[in-house]
Amino acid sequence: MNKFKYKDIYVENGKNVLEVNILPEKYCNFDCIFCPIGRSKNQTDEVQEFDNTKECIQELEQKIESTNPELVFINSAGEALVHSKIDEIIDCIKSKGIKVKLLSNGYLLNDSKYKVIAEKCDEVIGEIKVVNEADFQKLQRPIDGYTLEDHVFNMAMFNNNYRGKFILEVTIIKGYNDNTEAVEKMSKMIRMIKPDEIIVMTLDGIFEKKLGISNDVLKRIENELVNDNGLYKR
């Protein structure tokens, strides 16, 4: 039986946040080698139907009433936009007078059928993890025909008319985008996307030893990206 999965309510930026995963397993248009969820058997960018969604939405309503969050963060095992009822899920949350934050890898944000849904959210998070096409194909293993140029373009076009807060997560990966040239390329991408905020991070967990960078290097790159683009950092 499919069920939404929840984290215990927590405080972020002074707000009580309820975090929910609406996907029963990983459904994503990427299959990144460093994904903490693991490999995907369901690589897709098409709308997916799931069982018991009506009951799941009813449970979400009850969860909201019992926890009284100020923001619901849809942070799913993959790309939440492919859930056939994502529109209804967002509407359910908004009907309670609660703000919605959505995590997406960003590639689908300029697709007309997904863009109109994401625009309902108060905050949307997109992602950049590499700075050249070869690494995009090697490390993020997207659906055939996807390109890094389109990835950046799609986020830039979405944010061009988006009235909410667009947050860009930038992941620094040792040996791939931690040198001066790569940071300059990443800064150029950020200027194209024009996010309201950036979150600069590196890989942790089982990927930390091979692909993570030190806190000192991370801090230096973060400062460069923030200063180059006049952005707020978290």
NUPA-464916 format. One record per residue: x, y, z of N, C-alpha, C, CB in turn; residue number from 1. Coordinates in steps of 0.05 Angstrom, whole numbers, plus 32768, in hexadecimal, padded with zeros to 4 digits. Glycine has a CB too. Example, Ala and Ser with C-alpha at 12.3 -4.5 7.8 and 13.67 -1.06 7.14 Angstrom:
8108,7F8E,809C,80F6,7FA6,809C,8108,7FBE,809C,80E2,7FA7,80B5,1
8101,7FD3,808E,8111,7FEB,808F,8102,8001,809D,811A,7FF4,8072,2
END
This chain:
8011,7FE8,8000,8000,8000,8000,8012,8019,8000,7FED,8000,8019,1
800D,802A,7FEC,801D,8043,7FEB,8015,8056,8001,801A,8050,7FCF,2
8029,8063,800D,8024,8077,8021,8038,808D,801E,8025,806A,803E,3
8030,80A5,8025,8043,80BB,8027,8055,80B6,8040,8035,80D7,8029,4
806D,80BF,803E,8080,80BC,8054,8087,80D7,805F,809A,80AD,804B,5
8089,80D9,807A,808D,80F3,8087,80A5,80F3,8099,8074,80FA,8098,6
80B2,810A,809C,80C6,810E,80B0,80B8,811C,80C8,80DE,811F,80A5,7
80C4,8119,80DF,80BA,8127,80F6,80BC,8145,80F0,80CA,8120,8110,8
80A9,8154,80F9,80A8,8171,80F4,80C1,817E,8101,808E,817E,8100,9
80CD,8191,80F2,80E5,819E,80FB,80E4,81BC,80F5,80FE,8192,80EE,10
80F6,81CB,8101,80F6,81E8,80FD,810D,81F0,80EA,80F9,81F7,8119,11
8106,81FF,80D6,811A,8209,80C3,8113,8226,80BD,811A,81F8,80A9,12
8127,8238,80C0,8123,8254,80BB,810B,825F,80CC,811E,825A,809E,13
8108,8254,80E4,80F4,825D,80F6,80D8,8253,80F0,80F3,827A,80F5,14
80D5,8240,80DD,80BB,8236,80D6,80B9,8218,80DD,80B5,823A,80B8,15
80A2,820F,80E6,809D,81F3,80EA,8098,81E6,80CF,8085,81EE,80FD,16
80A8,81D2,80C8,80A8,81C5,80AE,809F,81A8,80B0,80C3,81C7,80A0,17
808C,81A1,809F,8084,8185,809C,808E,817B,8081,8065,8181,809E,18
80A0,8167,8082,80AC,815D,8069,809F,8143,8061,80CB,8159,806D,19
8098,8141,8047,8089,812A,803E,8095,8120,8023,806C,8130,803A,20
8097,8105,8021,809E,80F8,8008,8085,80EB,7FFD,80B5,80E2,800D,21
807D,80F4,7FE5,8064,80EB,7FDA,8067,80D3,7FC7,8056,8102,7FCC,22
8080,80CB,7FC1,8084,80B5,7FAF,8089,809B,7FBE,809C,80BB,7F9D,23
807D,8084,7FB4,8080,806B,7FC2,809C,805F,7FBF,806C,8057,7FB8,24
80AA,8066,7FAA,80C6,805E,7FA5,80D2,8072,7F92,80C8,8041,7F9A,25
80EA,806E,7F89,80F8,8082,7F79,80ED,8083,7F5D,8116,807D,7F78,26
80E1,809A,7F56,80D9,80A0,7F3A,80E7,80BA,7F33,80BA,80A2,7F37,27
80F9,80B9,7F1F,8109,80D1,7F19,8111,80D1,7EFC,8121,80D2,7F2C,28
8116,80E8,7EF1,8120,80EB,7ED6,813E,80EA,7ED5,8116,8105,7ECA,29
814B,80EB,7EEC,8168,80E7,7EEF,816D,80CC,7EFE,8175,80FF,7EFE,30
8185,80C3,7EFC,818D,80AB,7F0B,81AA,80AF,7F15,818B,8091,7EFA,31
81AD,80C4,7F26,81C8,80CD,7F2E,81D7,80B7,7F3D,81C5,80E6,7F40,32
81F1,80B5,7F37,8201,80A0,7F43,8204,80A5,7F62,821D,809F,7F36,33
8200,80BD,7F6B,8204,80C4,7F87,81E9,80C8,7F95,8215,80DC,7F8A,34
81D3,80BF,7F89,81B9,80C2,7F95,81B8,80B1,7FAF,81A2,80BA,7F82,35
81B1,80BC,7FC6,81AF,80AD,7FDE,819A,8097,7FDE,81AB,80BF,7FF6,36
8186,809A,7FCC,8171,8087,7FCA,8179,806E,7FBB,8158,8093,7FBD,37
818E,8070,7FAB,8198,805A,7F9B,818E,805B,7F7E,818F,8040,7FA7,38
8192,8046,7F6F,818A,8045,7F52,816C,8045,7F4F,8196,802C,7F45,39
8163,804F,7F38,8146,8050,7F33,813E,803B,7F1F,813F,806C,7F29,40
8128,802D,7F26,811C,801A,7F13,8106,8029,7F03,8110,8002,7F21,41
8101,8042,7F0A,80EB,8051,7EFF,80F4,806C,7EF5,80D4,8054,7F14,42
8106,806C,7EE0,8110,8085,7ED5,80FB,8090,7EC2,812B,8081,7EC8,43
80EF,80A7,7EC8,80D9,80B1,7EB9,80D6,80CF,7EBC,80C0,80A3,7EC0,44
80CB,80DC,7EA8,80C2,80F7,7EAB,80A4,80FA,7EA4,80D3,810A,7E9A,45
8096,80E3,7EA4,807A,80E3,7E9E,806A,80E0,7EB8,8073,80CB,7E8B,46
8051,80E9,7EB7,803F,80E8,7ECE,803A,80CB,7ED6,8024,80F7,7EC8,47
803B,80C6,7EF0,8038,80AB,7EFB,8020,80AA,7F0D,8051,80A3,7F0A,48
8010,8095,7F0A,7FF9,8090,7F1B,8001,807D,7F32,7FE2,8083,7F0B,49
7FF8,8083,7F4A,7FFE,8072,7F61,7FE4,806B,7F70,8011,8080,7F74,50
7FE4,8054,7F7D,7FCD,804B,7F8C,7FCA,805B,7FA6,7FCF,802D,7F92,51
7FB1,805B,7FB0,7FAB,8066,7FCB,7FB1,8084,7FCE,7FBA,8056,7FDF,52
7FB3,8093,7FB8,7FBA,80AF,7FBB,7FA5,80BF,7FCA,7FBE,80BB,7F9F,53
7F8B,80B8,7FC6,7F76,80C6,7FD4,7F7A,80C3,7FF2,7F5A,80BC,7FCC,54
7F7F,80AA,7FFB,7F83,80A5,8017,7F9D,80B3,8021,7F86,8087,801C,55
7FB1,80B4,8011,7FCA,80C2,8018,7FC6,80E0,801D,7FE0,80BD,8003,56
7FB6,80EC,800B,7FB0,8108,800E,7F9F,810E,8027,7FA1,8113,7FF5,57
7F8D,80FC,802D,7F7D,80FE,8046,7F8F,80FC,805E,7F67,80E9,8047,58
7FA3,80EA,805D,7FB5,80E7,8073,7FC7,8100,8076,7FC7,80CE,806F,59
7FCE,810C,805F,7FDE,8125,805F,7FCE,813B,806D,7FE5,812D,8043,60
7FB5,813D,8067,7FA4,8151,8075,7FA4,814D,8093,7F87,8150,806A,61
7FA1,8134,809B,7FA1,812E,80B8,7FBC,8134,80C4,7F9B,8110,80BD,62
7FD2,812F,80B5,7FED,8134,80BF,7FF1,8153,80C3,8002,8129,80AC,63
7FE7,8162,80B0,7FE9,817F,80B2,7FD9,8189,80CB,7FDE,818C,8098,64
7FC1,817F,80CF,7FB1,8187,80E5,7FBD,8180,8100,7F95,817B,80E3,65
7FCB,8169,8101,7FD7,8161,811B,7FF2,816D,8121,7FDA,8143,811B,66
8000,8176,810C,801B,8181,8110,801C,81A0,810D,802F,8175,80FD,67
8008,81AB,8100,8006,81C8,80FC,801F,81D5,80F1,7FFF,81D5,8117,68
8029,81CC,80DA,8041,81D7,80CF,803C,81F2,80C2,804E,81C4,80BA,69
8051,8202,80BE,804F,821B,80AF,8057,8217,8092,8060,8231,80BD,70
8065,8201,808D,806E,81FC,8071,806F,81DD,806E,8089,8209,806B,71
8066,81D4,8057,8068,81B7,8050,807D,81B5,8039,804D,81AB,8047,72
8091,81A5,803E,80A7,81A1,802B,80A3,8186,801D,80C3,81A2,8039,73
809D,8187,8003,809A,816F,7FF3,80B6,8167,7FE9,8086,8173,7FDB,74
80C2,8154,7FF7,80DD,814B,7FF2,80DC,812D,7FEE,80F1,8153,8009,75
80DA,8125,7FD4,80D3,8109,7FCE,80EA,80F8,7FC4,80BD,8109,7FBA,76
80E5,80DE,7FC3,80F9,80CB,7FB9,80F9,80CC,7F9B,80F3,80AE,7FC3,77
8104,80E1,7F90,8104,80E5,7F73,80F7,8100,7F6C,80F6,80CE,7F65,78
80EB,8101,7F54,80DF,8119,7F4A,80C1,8119,7F50,80E4,811D,7F2C,79
80B9,8129,7F65,809D,8129,7F6E,808A,8133,7F59,809B,813B,7F87,80
8093,8143,7F45,8081,814E,7F31,8074,8138,7F20,8090,8161,7F1F,81
8080,8120,7F1F,8073,810B,7F0E,805C,80FE,7F1C,8088,80F7,7F06,82
8057,8103,7F35,8040,80F8,7F43,8027,8103,7F37,8041,80FD,7F62,83
8014,80F2,7F2F,7FFC,80FB,7F20,7FEB,810E,7F31,7FEC,80E3,7F18,84
7FED,810D,7F4B,7FDC,811D,7F5D,7FEB,8133,7F6B,7FCF,810B,7F71,85
8003,813A,7F61,8013,814F,7F6E,8004,8169,7F6F,802E,8153,7F5F,86
7FF4,816E,7F5A,7FE3,8187,7F5A,7FD0,8187,7F71,7FD5,8189,7F3F,87
7FC2,8170,7F75,7FAF,816E,7F8B,7FBC,816F,7FA6,7F9F,8154,7F88,88
7FD4,8164,7FA8,7FE3,8164,7FC1,7FEA,8181,7FC9,7FFC,8152,7FBF,89
7FF4,8190,7FB6,7FFB,81AC,7FBB,7FE2,81BC,7FC3,8009,81B8,7FA3,90
7FCC,81B8,7FB4,7FB4,81C6,7FB9,7FA9,81C0,7FD5,7F9E,81BF,7FA4,91
7FAC,81A6,7FDD,7FA3,819E,7FF8,7FB2,81AE,800D,7FA7,8180,7FFC,92
7FCC,81B0,800A,7FDD,81BE,801E,7FD6,81DC,801E,7FFB,81BA,8018,93
7FD4,81E7,8006,7FCF,8204,8004,7FB3,820B,8010,7FD1,820D,7FE7,94
7FA0,81F8,800D,7F85,81FD,8017,7F85,8201,8036,7F72,81E7,8010,95
7F9A,81F7,8043,7F9C,81FA,8060,7FAA,8214,8068,7FAB,81E2,806B,96
7FB1,8224,8054,7FBF,823D,8059,7FDC,8239,8060,7FB2,824B,8070,97
7FE8,8223,8056,8003,821B,805C,8014,821D,8042,8005,81FF,8068,98
802C,8227,8045,803E,822A,802F,804A,820F,8027,8055,823E,8035,99
8052,820E,800D,805D,81F5,8002,8078,81FA,7FF6,8049,81E9,7FEC,100
808B,81E9,7FFD,80A5,81E9,7FF0,80A9,81CE,7FE1,80BC,81ED,8005,101
80B2,81D0,7FC8,80B5,81B8,7FB8,80D2,81B4,7FAF,80A3,81BA,7F9F,102
80DC,819C,7FB3,80F7,8195,7FA8,80F4,8188,7F8D,8107,8183,7FBC,103
8102,8192,7F79,8103,8186,7F5F,8120,8187,7F56,80F0,8195,7F4A,104
8128,8174,7F44,8143,8178,7F39,8144,818F,7F26,814D,815E,7F2C,105
812C,8198,7F1D,812B,81B0,7F0D,8126,81AC,7EEF,8143,81C0,7F10,106
812B,8194,7EE5,812A,8190,7EC8,810E,8194,7EBD,8135,8175,7EC1,107
80FA,818C,7ECC,80DE,818D,7EC2,80D0,81A8,7EC6,80CE,8177,7ECE,108
80DD,81BA,7ED3,80D0,81D3,7EDB,80C6,81E4,7EC4,80E2,81E3,7EED,109
80D2,81E1,7EAC,80C9,81F1,7E95,80B6,81E1,7E83,80E1,81FA,7E85,110
80AF,81C9,7E8B,809B,81B9,7E7D,8080,81C4,7E84,809E,819A,7E83,111
806F,81CA,7E71,8056,81D8,7E76,8044,81C9,7E8A,8047,81DD,7E5D,112
8044,81AE,7E88,8031,81A0,7E9A,803B,819F,7EB7,802E,8184,7E90,113
8055,81A3,7EBB,8060,81A3,7ED6,8065,81C0,7EE0,807B,8194,7ED6,114
806B,81D2,7ECE,8070,81ED,7ED6,8059,81FA,7EE5,8077,81FE,7EBE,115
8041,81F6,7EDB,8029,8202,7EE8,8025,81F7,7F04,8011,81FE,7ED6,116
802D,81DE,7F08,802B,81D2,7F23,8040,81DE,7F36,802D,81B4,7F21,117
8059,81DF,7F2D,806E,81E9,7F3E,8069,8207,7F45,8089,81E6,7F30,118
805D,8216,7F33,8058,8232,7F38,8045,8237,7F4F,804D,823F,7F1F,119
8035,8222,7F57,8023,8225,7F6E,8033,8225,7F88,800F,820E,7F6E,120
804B,821B,7F88,805A,8219,7FA1,8066,8233,7FA9,8071,8204,7F9E,121
8069,8237,7FC3,8075,8250,7FCD,8093,8250,7FCA,806E,8254,7FEB,122
809F,8238,7FCB,80BC,8235,7FC7,80C1,821D,7FB6,80CB,8233,7FE3,123
80D4,821F,7FA4,80DC,8209,7F93,80FA,8207,7F94,80D2,820C,7F75,124
8104,81EE,7F97,8121,81E9,7F97,8129,81DB,7F7E,8129,81D8,7FB0,125
813D,81E5,7F70,8149,81D7,7F59,8166,81D0,7F60,8148,81E9,7F3F,126
8173,81C2,7F4E,818E,81B7,7F55,81A2,81BB,7F3D,818C,819A,7F5C,127
81BB,81C0,7F45,81D1,81BE,7F32,81E7,81AD,7F40,81DD,81DA,7F2A,128
81F1,8199,7F31,8205,8188,7F3D,821F,8185,7F2B,81FA,816C,7F41,129
821D,818D,7F12,8234,818B,7F00,8235,81A3,7EEE,8233,8170,7EEF,130
824C,81A6,7EE0,824F,81BE,7ECF,8255,81B9,7EB2,8264,81D0,7EDB,131
8256,819F,7EAA,825A,8199,7E8E,8249,8181,7E86,8278,8194,7E88,132
8245,817F,7E6C,8233,816B,7E61,823C,814E,7E67,822F,816E,7E44,133
8256,8149,7E64,8260,812E,7E69,825B,8125,7E85,827E,812D,7E63,134
825F,8136,7E99,825A,812F,7EB5,823C,812D,7EBA,8267,8144,7EC7,135
822C,813D,7EAD,820F,813B,7EB0,8205,811F,7EA8,8201,8151,7E9F,136
820F,8116,7E91,8207,80FB,7E87,8213,80E5,7E98,8210,80F8,7E6A,137
822C,80E8,7EA1,823A,80D3,7EB0,822F,80D1,7ECD,8257,80D9,7EB1,138
822C,80E8,7EDA,8225,80E7,7EF7,8207,80E8,7EFC,8232,80FF,7F04,139
81F8,80F6,7EEC,81DC,80F9,7EF1,81CA,80E6,7EE1,81D3,8116,7EED,140
81D5,80DB,7ECC,81C8,80C6,7EBC,81AB,80CD,7EB7,81CA,80AB,7ECA,141
81A6,80E3,7EA8,818B,80EB,7EA3,817E,80DA,7E8D,818A,8109,7E9B,142
8164,80DF,7E89,8156,80D3,7E73,8163,80DB,7E58,8138,80DB,7E72,143
8164,80C8,7E45,8170,80CE,7E2B,8165,80E7,7E1F,816C,80B6,7E18,144
8177,80F8,7E15,816F,8110,7E08,8171,8129,7E1A,8153,810E,7DFE,145
8173,8124,7E34,8177,813A,7E47,8193,8146,7E44,8172,8131,7E64,146
8195,8160,7E47,81B0,816D,7E47,81B2,8180,7E5F,81B4,817D,7E2C,147
81CB,8185,7E66,81D0,8198,7E7C,81C7,81B4,7E74,81EE,8199,7E84,148
81CB,81BC,7E5B,81C2,81D6,7E52,81A4,81DA,7E56,81C9,81DA,7E34,149
8195,81C5,7E4F,8178,81C7,7E53,8170,81C7,7E70,816A,81AF,7E45,150
817F,81B8,7E81,817A,81B8,7E9D,817B,81D4,7EA9,818E,81A5,7EAC,151
8191,81E2,7EA3,8194,81FD,7EAD,817F,8210,7EA0,81B1,8208,7EA6,152
817A,820D,7E86,8167,821D,7E78,814B,821A,7E84,8167,8216,7E5A,153
8143,8201,7E8A,8129,81FC,7E95,8124,820A,7EAF,8124,81DE,7E97,154
8139,8209,7EC1,8136,8217,7EDA,8135,8235,7ED7,814D,820F,7EED,155
8146,823F,7EC4,8147,825C,7EBF,812C,8266,7EB5,815D,8263,7EAC,156
8120,8257,7EA2,8106,825F,7E97,80F0,825E,7EAB,80FF,824E,7E7F,157
80F0,8249,7EBC,80DC,8247,7ED1,80DE,825F,7EE4,80E0,822D,7EE1,158
80F6,8265,7EED,80FA,827A,7F01,80F5,8296,7EF5,8115,8278,7F0D,159
80F6,8298,7EDB,80F2,82B2,7ECE,80D6,82BE,7ED5,80F5,82AF,7EB0,160
80C2,82AC,7ED8,80A7,82B6,7EDD,809C,82AC,7EF8,8094,82AD,7EC8,161
80AC,829D,7F07,80A3,8292,7F20,80A2,82A7,7F35,80B6,827B,7F29,162
808C,82A8,7F44,8088,82BE,7F58,8090,82B5,7F74,806B,82C7,7F57,163
8096,829C,7F77,809E,8292,7F92,80BC,8294,7F95,8095,8275,7F96,164
80C6,8286,7FA9,80E3,8286,7FAF,80F0,826E,7FA2,80E7,8286,7FCE,165
8103,8274,7F90,8111,825E,7F83,812D,825A,7F90,8115,8264,7F64,166
8131,8242,7F9A,814A,823B,7FA8,8159,8228,7F97,8144,822F,7FC4,167
8173,822C,7F94,8184,821B,7F84,8198,820C,7F96,8193,822B,7F6E,168
8196,81F2,7F96,81AA,81E1,7FA4,81C1,81DC,7F92,819D,81C7,7FAF,169
81D9,81E3,7F9B,81F2,81DE,7F8C,8203,81CA,7F9B,8201,81F9,7F87,170
8208,81B3,7F8E,8218,819E,7F9A,8234,819F,7F8F,820B,8182,7F96,171
8248,81A1,7FA1,8264,81A1,7F99,826F,8185,7F9C,8275,81B5,7FAA,172
827A,817B,7F86,8283,815F,7F84,82A1,815F,7F7E,8274,814F,7F6F,173
82B0,8151,7F90,82CD,8151,7F8E,82D6,8145,7F73,82D9,8140,7FA4,174
82E8,8154,7F65,82F2,814B,7F4C,82E1,8152,7F34,82F6,812E,7F4D,175
82CA,815D,7F38,82B7,8163,7F22,82B1,8181,7F20,829E,8153,7F25,176
82AA,818E,7F36,82A2,81AA,7F34,82AE,81BB,7F4B,8284,81AD,7F34,177
82C5,81B2,7F56,82D1,81C0,7F6D,82E9,81D0,7F65,82D8,81AC,7F82,178
82EF,81D3,7F4B,8306,81E3,7F42,82FD,81FE,7F39,8316,81D5,7F2C,179
8310,8210,7F35,8309,822C,7F2E,82F8,822F,7F15,8323,823C,7F2B,180
8300,8220,7F00,82F1,8222,7EE7,82D4,8218,7EEA,82FF,8211,7ED1,181
82D1,8202,7EF9,82B6,81F7,7EFD,82A5,820A,7F0E,82B8,81DC,7F0B,182
82B0,8216,7F22,82A1,8229,7F33,8298,8241,7F22,82B2,8232,7F4B,183
82A9,824A,7F10,82A2,8260,7EFE,828A,8258,7EEC,82BA,8269,7EED,184
828B,823F,7EE2,8275,8236,7ED1,825B,8234,7EE1,827C,821A,7EC5,185
825E,822B,7EFA,8247,8228,7F0B,823B,8244,7F11,824D,821A,7F25,186
824C,8257,7F16,8243,8272,7F1B,8234,827E,7F03,825B,8284,7F22,187
823D,8277,7EEB,822F,8280,7ED3,8213,8274,7ED1,8240,8279,7EBA,188
8211,825A,7ED9,81F7,824D,7ED9,81E4,825A,7EED,81FA,822F,7EDF,189
81EF,8260,7F04,81DF,826D,7F19,81D5,8289,7F0F,81F0,8271,7F33,190
81E5,8297,7F01,81DD,82B1,7EF7,81C6,82AE,7EE2,81F5,82C0,7EEA,191
81C7,8298,7ED3,81B1,8293,7EC0,8197,828C,7ECE,81B9,827C,7EAD,192
8199,827D,7EE3,8181,8274,7EF1,8175,8289,7F03,8187,825B,7F02,193
8186,829A,7F0E,817E,82B0,7F20,816E,82A6,7F38,816E,82C4,7F10,194
8178,8294,7F48,8169,828B,7F5F,8168,82A1,7F75,8175,8271,7F6B,195
8155,829E,7F87,8153,82B0,7F9E,8167,82A8,7FB3,8137,82B0,7FA9,196
816F,828F,7FB3,8180,8285,7FC9,818F,826D,7FBE,816F,827D,7FE2,197
81A8,8269,7FC7,81B6,8250,7FC0,81BE,8242,7FDA,81CF,8257,7FB0,198
81BE,8227,7FD8,81C7,8216,7FED,81DE,8206,7FE1,81B0,8203,7FF8,199
81F6,820A,7FEC,820E,81FD,7FE2,8215,81E6,7FF4,8226,8211,7FDF,200
8218,81CE,7FE9,821C,81B7,7FF9,8230,81A4,7FEB,8202,81A8,7FFF,201
8237,818F,7FF9,8247,817A,7FEC,823B,815F,7FF3,8265,817B,7FF6,202
8246,814A,7FE9,823B,812F,7FED,8243,8125,8008,8243,811C,7FD7,203
8232,8116,8015,8238,810A,802F,8231,80ED,802F,822A,8119,8046,204
8230,80E1,8047,8229,80C5,8049,823E,80B3,803B,820E,80C0,803C,205
8236,80A0,802D,8248,808D,8020,8258,8099,8009,8239,8074,8016,206
824F,80B1,8000,825D,80BE,7FEA,8272,80D2,7FF3,8249,80CB,7FD7,207
8272,80D8,800D,8283,80EE,8017,82A1,80E9,8012,827E,80F1,8035,208
82AB,80D1,8018,82C7,80CB,8016,82D1,80CF,7FF9,82CD,80AF,8020,209
82C3,80C6,7FE6,82CC,80C6,7FCA,82C5,80E0,7FBC,82C0,80AF,7FBB,210
82AE,80EC,7FC1,82A4,8102,7FB2,829F,811C,7FC2,828B,80FB,7FA3,211
82A0,811A,7FDC,829C,8131,7FED,82B4,8143,7FEE,8293,8129,8009,212
82B1,815C,7FF7,82C7,816F,7FFA,82C8,8179,8017,82C5,8187,7FE6,213
82DE,8184,801E,82E1,818E,803A,82D0,81A6,803F,82FF,8194,8040,214
82CB,81AB,8059,82BB,81C3,8060,82C8,81DD,8058,82B6,81C3,807E,215
82E2,81DD,8059,82F1,81F6,8051,82ED,81FC,8033,830F,81F3,8058,216
82F0,81E7,8023,82EC,81EB,8006,82CF,81F2,8000,82F5,81D2,7FF6,217
82BD,81E5,800D,82A0,81EA,8009,829A,8207,8010,828F,81D7,801A,218
82A5,8210,8026,82A0,822C,802F,82AB,8240,801B,82AC,8231,804B,219
82C3,823A,8010,82CF,824D,7FFD,82BE,824E,7FE3,82EC,8244,7FF6,220
82B6,8237,7FD9,82A6,8237,7FC1,828B,8244,7FC6,82A2,821A,7FB7,221
827F,823F,7FDD,8266,824B,7FE3,8268,826A,7FE3,825C,8242,7FFF,222
827D,8274,7FEF,8281,8291,7FF0,8285,829D,7FD4,8299,8298,8002,223
8293,828E,7FC3,8298,8298,7FA8,827D,8299,7F99,82AB,8285,7F99,224
826D,8284,7F9B,8253,8284,7F8D,8240,8299,7F97,8247,8268,7F8F,225
8240,829D,7FB1,822E,82B1,7FBD,8237,82CD,7FB5,822E,82AE,7FDB,226
8251,82D2,7FB7,825B,82ED,7FB1,8258,82F3,7F94,8278,82EF,7FBA,227
825D,82DF,7F82,825B,82E4,7F65,823E,82EB,7F5D,8264,82CC,7F56,228
822B,82E1,7F6B,820F,82E3,7F62,81FE,82F4,7F75,8203,82C8,7F5F,229
8209,82FE,7F8A,81FA,830F,7F9D,81E2,8302,7FA9,81F1,8328,7F8E,230
81E6,82E9,7FB0,81D0,82D8,7FBA,81D1,82D4,7FD8,81D0,82BE,7FAC,231
81BA,82CD,7FE2,81B7,82C5,7FFE,81C0,82A7,8000,819A,82C9,8009,232
81CF,82A0,8013,81D6,8284,8017,81CB,827A,8031,81F6,8280,8016,233
81C5,8260,8032,81BC,8254,804A,81D2,8244,8057,81A3,8241,8044,234
END
